[in-house]
């Protein structure tokens, strides 16, 4: 496999996300009780959403509302500086704003713990441009299935 391009390292945005992740991990270790950790983690998620601009903030607010209502077993937390939802400490799904990586659209993604398997191939990420009632219902269905 011959490639003429050379590896140039991580982008500025990727390095920033990794630094945020390291800070999140350090902060999580310092928290006292499990209840304190959960409450503070959710406050962190809501604060991060509030920092987002325009449509990213609106999308993240709607995704947060749908995920927390559909799967209360999932614990909100920050993951690489973005809102994520974990089961037993493992991130099941996450929201990634469009602005974070200068993308055309925001993303709702699912990690390995999500039980979305469907044959030999299935989607693990979805582009989001709006969270309409129909889209909210699809997200709710995916999240419920992911934790089933």
C-alpha positions, 0 to 999 in steps of 0.5 A: 500500500503506497501512500504519498502523504505523510503523517502530520500529527494531530490537529489543533482541535484533536490536541485540545480535545485530548487535553480536555479529556485528561482534565476531565479524568483528573477532575473525576478522580478528585470528586468525593462520593458517587452521588457528588460525582454524578451531580457534578458531572451533570452540571459539567455537561450542562455548563459545556452545553451552555458554552456552545454557540447557536445551533450546536447549543440547541441540538445539544440541549435537545439531545440531552433532554431526549437521552436523559428522559429515554435512558435515565440509567445513563449518567451524563459526563464530559468526554473529550470536552463533549456531552456523553452518557455512560453506563457503569462508567463506559460511554454509550453515546455522545454528542459532538458539536459541529464547531468542535472540529469545524464540521458541517454537522453535529454528530450523535455517536455510539460506542462499543457498549451500545447494543445496536448490533444489526447483522454484519454492519450497523451505524454508530454515528448520525449527522444532526442538523435539527432535532425535530419531534421525529428525530427525537423519537429516533434518538430515543429509540436508539438510546433505549436499544443501546442500553437494553 
